[in-house]
């Protein structure tokens, strides 16, 4: 089944920002920057990644899960439960 993310542009932009933050963190470590500053940037990356996950989860629920319920596709629901378990760890 083909899947298109409704918020594809926003997701790609957020991922790009997170990658940029990671590159900045790498440079900060290479430059021996203060650990507190590095930790603050790591927190920003974690938040960015979690926000991407929330966007994808909402998209999945609004489209794939709704369709799965309508067609009685238990596999999609099982896959969602598995993904949520891994996402929340």
Buried (B, 14 or more C-beta within 10 A) or exposed (E): EEEEBEBEEEBEEBEEBBEEBBEBBEEBEEEEBEEEEBEEBBEBBEEBBEBBBEBBBEBBEEBBBEEBEEEEBEEBBEBBEEBEEEEEE
